[in-house]
Amino acid sequence: MVDKAVNKFLIREFRADTDIEVVGRLERNCELGSKRGFSIFTNMMCDPLCRIRFYPLHIMLVAQLLENEDLVGVVRGCIKHVGTGFGGVHVMGCILGLRVSPTHRRMGIGFQLMNSVEEWLLRKGAQYTFLATERNNTASTNLFTSKCNYMNISSLIIFVQPICSSAKHLLPQNIKIEKLQVDQAISLYENKLRSKDIFPTDMDVILKEKLSLGTWVCYFEEQGWINLDSEGNNKGTITTTQSSWVIFSIWNTCEAYKLHIRKSHPLRYFHATLNHAREKIFSWLKMPKSNVSVQSSLGFLFLYGIHGEGEQLGELMKSVWNFALGLGKNVKDSKLIITELGQCDPLIKHVPGNPSISRIHDLWYAKSLSSHHPDDQDALLMKGPLGNVFVDPREF
């Protein structure tokens, strides 16, 4: 249990029986506005913990005014294990969903929420803390770097495209897309993730989660890509060839939360905080005004685990993107396709250049939670920018 009184407010643990509705109102008050007079916020479908329930160790903290017991801030945290391409496994504390009421900012509430969730993560064994924010979010960047001593460890680009129900997304006749069995996907990812600068060690858990719609491989039919022989081997025998191929998985956020659009109050504040699609995509949605209806909800599919090999990746990436758009048309409430790649990811130059695809710059930050780590344990921070990273769909 976390209880810490600071000045005029108390930092305590979220109570599901009394706080759900209040937290919902708080997060709607932190909605993202636009010049169109619309705003967008995350509809978590009455489950404020939906983004951290995937992890056995997680917490949600709130800031409560001592004077009238109003909730004026919230933050979430969870523990995960990550591997690195330069060796080693690290315990990472992830911080998500920092919100402070617009009428109670500049009072140190965000800073104290950060301190409190960091203390909890440290007690649970975290060696590092991690968070993300949009590059143009100066307020959050200043809080993380100037006051909380975080270092920028990676720069990424988020790609967003609306799904058009009338568009046809046909694959070229010479390109095949084949769905893998879960065990096959786990085996292939475990072999290929070592090329990433940072990646989750529980890939099997991600792929078996119900929100993961599956894993596919895209390749040229005349070349082939691997031999999957399941006889006598539940996982199959994976033999790589010299062909060009791309593996990818798709995560359905529509079942967990949606982006909700509504008319903005003319005096409502513009505010963008931590890593979440709510803060990242609204200003860049290249959708006709007729497609942005008041009180509408936007679900999206997230492409993750994209990895490719070979010399002809451009055509394959275009087919992967079109496949996801076609799949999205058949998923209830899905209106967008989104993926995120590190700026040094070899596949980033092969993302289709469709005019309807928007690009948003994202920044990852981390810091060590202990000054007593030997130098080798700070390798994650000392290696410089991490350019080829795995973006965990559970945290987007």
Buried (B, 14 or more C-beta within 10 A) or exposed (E): EBEBEBEBBBBBBBEEEEBBEBBBEBBBBBBBBBEEEBBBBBBBEEEBBBBBEBBEBBBBBBBBBEEEEBBBBBBBBBBBEBBBBEEEEBBBBBBBBBBBBBEBBEBBBBBBBBBBBBBBBBEBEBBBBBBBBBBEBEBBBEBBBEEBEBBBBBBBBBBBBBBBEEEEBEBEEEBBBBEBBBBBBBBBBEEBBEEBBBBBBBBBBBBEEEBBBBBBBBBBEEBEBBEBEEEEEEBBBBEEBEBBBBBBBBBBBBBBBBBBBBEBEEEBBEBBBBBBBBBBBBBEBEBEEEBBEEEBBBBBBBBBBBBBBBEBBBBBBBBBBBBBBBBBBEBEBBBBBBBBBBBBBBBBEBBBEBEBBBEBEBBBBBBBBEEEBEEEBBBBBEBEBBBBBBBBBBBB
